[in-house]
């Protein structure tokens, strides 16, 4: 009698060429342009609308591929799972970055609020009974959802993998398990978290400078005052994004306790509880990625390379 084997990770047909991988937090901060000067650059960044719905669909798409990996892992040899864990870690970083970007991007349209509700609901469903994590998630997504906002019934679908011709150069996109080699490369080439933390410190210094400019000149014209206020907000948004991304990357790399402490110290300088809560949520998501990394390290050396 012929035995029919269940699909496993060994059945994945890995694709080439490698694709450039950009997470949504990197894309979020990458929109900043200081060509017109810091004040105008930060102010313009704060005024720019984010495509929250598209970010949400990427978060959903990454979550679908994570579920797919876990399902295939259940029917795979342990050595195969160990070899492919960087794929799961890469997807987890991308999913976390997209999720945090949805929480971070200021919602302006009814569809933005709907996207936030969808992503928060997915997070809560995924973590089960982890009450502390659920609390952190609710706080990160809470601000901006109150008030008289039109409730729209919007269906968000998992974003699909673009073809090589359709992929936006350097832009964020969903990758599936077939792009596993690109995911592995992404994990191994992540930015240094220390650079992100120090960049956040500079952004917070810039924000403080904008506040001083407001406080020291009682005769500011309305246009300049508005620009300075928006610049302060923009600098804080960028600092929060960099601190959140540093949390995620630190979970993948060796991990630096001093750097984590520095990040938490800087997070206290963020203006507004909403941004501080988002960084706390990012740290909670990073802990889950760190558990995957520790599991990978524990299994390293048990199996010969395939």
N, C-alpha and C positions, 0 to 999 in steps of 0.2 A: 504493500500500500504506500502510495507517494505521500510524503510529509510536506505540507505547505507551511513554510516558516512565516512568522509575523514580520512586518517591516521593522527595520532597526536603523540606527545611525549609520551602519555600514552601507545602507542602500542610498544614502544621500550622494547625488552626483555633484561634486564640488565644481563651481564654475570659475573660469578665468576669462578675461584678465581681471586683475584686482581692481576694485572700485575704491575711490576716495570716500571716506566715511566721515561725516560731520554730524555731531550730536546737536540737539536743538538749543542747548544752552550756549554752545559755541556760536551757533548761527545767530542767536539772540544778541550776544555781545558784539558779533561781527558787523552789525548794522551801524555801529558808531562811526562817525566821520568827524575828525577834528580839523578838517581843512580850513574851516572858517573861524577857528579858535575854539577854546574849550567851552566858553559860555554858550555860544551859539550851537556848538556841536552837541553838547549834552541836552540843551533845550529842544533841539530838533529831534533827538532820539526819544525824549519823553513824549513828544507830540505824535510820533509815528505809531500807527496802529499795527498790531500783530495779527497774523492770520491764525487765530486761536483754534478755529475749527480744524484747519489742516494739521496743526501740531497735535491736536487731540486724536486725529485719525492715525497719525504716526505712532502715538503712544499705544493705540489699540492694535495696530499692526505688529508692533514689537511684542506686545503681550501674546498675540496669537502664535507667533513663532516660538516664544518661550514655552508656551503650552505644548506646542508641537515637539520641541526638543525633549521635554520631560516625558511625553508619551512614548517617543521612540527610545529614550533611555531605559524605560522600563522593560524593553525587550532586547536590549543590547548587552554585549559583553562588557564587564566592568572596565577592561582595558580600553575599549572603544570610548566609553563615557569619559574616562580620565583624559584621553587624548583630545576629545572634542570640548572639554569644559570651557576653554577660552571662547568658544562660540556662544555658550550660554552666558558667560560673564559679559561679553560684548553686547549681546542683546539686552541684558539687564541694565547695563550702563545707558544704552540708548533709550530704553523704556523709562528709566528714572529721569533722565535729562528731559525727555519730552513731557513727562508728567509734571515735573517741577516748572518747566517753561509755561505750561498751561496755568499753573497756579500763580506764576510771577507776572505774566503779561496782563496789564490792566484791561479788564473787560469793558468794551464800549457798546457792543451790539447785543441784542437779545440772543443771537446765536452763540456769542462768546460765553454768556452765562450758562446756556444749555450745554456747551462743551465742557465747561468746568464741572457741572453737575454729573455729566456722563463719566468723566475721568475719575472724579472722586468716588462715584459709585463703584467703578471697576476696582479701584484701589481697596476699598473696604471689603468688597466681595473676595478679593484675592488673598487678603491676609487673615481671613477667618476671625478667630477669637482673640487676636492680639489687641487688647484694649488700649494699651499705651500707643501703639502705632496708629490705630484708628483715631485716637484723640489728636495726635500730632497732625495727621492728614486733615482732619476736619478744621483745625485751627489754621492750617496753611491755606486752605481753600475758602475759609469763611469770609474774609473781608471782601467787600464789593458785591456780595450776593444778597444784601438786604435792600429793602426799599421797593418802590413801585417799578419793578422791571417786568416788561411783558414776557410771559411764559410762552415759548414757542416749542412746538413738537418737531424736533429735528432728529433725523436718524443719521448717526455717524457710523461710517463703515471703516473697516480696517484699510489703511492705505496699502496699495499694492506696490511691488517692486517695479520701478521704472526700467524700461529697456535702456541699454547703454546709449542709444541715440537720444532718448528722451530725458535722461538724467541731467539735472541742472548741475553745471560744473561747480563743485564745492558746496552745493546746497544740501540740506538734510533730506534724507530719504529712508524709506523702510528697506531693510535687507532681510532676506529669508535664509534658511539654513543652507541653501545651495550657494550662497555667497559666504560660506563659512571661512574661506581663506582670507577674504577681506575683513571679516569680523575679527579673526585672530590677529591680523596685522594691525587693525585699529587698536586692539587691547595693548599690543606691544609698543605702540607709538604714541600713546596718550601724552598730552602736555604735562610738564612738571607742575604738580600742585602748588609748589612754593612760589612759582611765577604768578599763578592766579591769585594767591593770597596777597602777595605784595602789590599786584596791580589793584586789587580791591582796596588796599590801604591808601594808595595814591588817589583813587577815585573818591574815597571818603574824605581825604584831605581837600580835594577840589570842592566837594560838597560843603565842607566847613568854610571854605573861602567864599563861596556864594552866599552863605548865611551871614558871614561878617560884612560882605558888601551891602547887604540889605540893612543890617543893623546900624552900619556906620553912616548911612546916608538917608536921612529922613525925607529928603526932597526928590527921591527917585521918581521919574515919570512912570506912568502906569505900564507902558510897554516894556521898559527895562526891568521893572519890578516883576512883571509876569515872566519875562525871559529868565531872570535869575531864579525865580521859584521853580520853573520847569527844569532849569539846569540842575538845581539841587536834587530834584526828584529823579532826573535821568541818571545822575551820578550814583545815587543810592540804588536804583534798579540794577545798574551794571555791577556795582559792588556785590549786591546780593547774588546775582547770577554767577559771578566768579567765585564767591565763597561756597555756593552750593555745588558748583562743578568741581571745585577743589576737594570737597568732601567725597564725592563719588570717585574721583581719580585716586585719592589717597587710600581708598578702600581696596583698589586694585594693585597699587604699587606697594612698596615695602611697608609703608605706614610710619608716620613720624608723629610721635606724641607731642613734641614741642610745636610742630606745625599745626596740629589740630587745636592745641590750646591757643595759638596765635589767631587762628580762624575764629574760634568762639569769642575771643576778646574783641576782634574787629566787628563781629556780628552785633555786639552790644552797641556799637556806634551807629548802626543803621537807624534812619529816621522812620519811625512807624513800627508798631507791633507786628503788622502784617508781614513785613520783610524779615523781621527776626524769626517769626514763626516758620517762614518758608525755609530758612537756613536750618532751623531745628529739624524740620521734616526731611530735608536733604540728608542730614546726618543720620536720621533713622533709616532712610533708604540705603545709605552707604553701609550701615551695619549689616544689612541683609546681603549686600554684595561682598562684604568682607567675609561673611560666613562661607560663601561660595569659594572665595580665594583660599581660605584656610582648609576647606575640604580638598581643594585641588592640591595644596601643598602637602597635606597628609597622605594623599595617594601617590604623590611623586616618588619615583624610585621603586614602587611596587611592581611596575610593569615595564617590560622592555618596549622601546618604540616600535610601533607597528610597521 
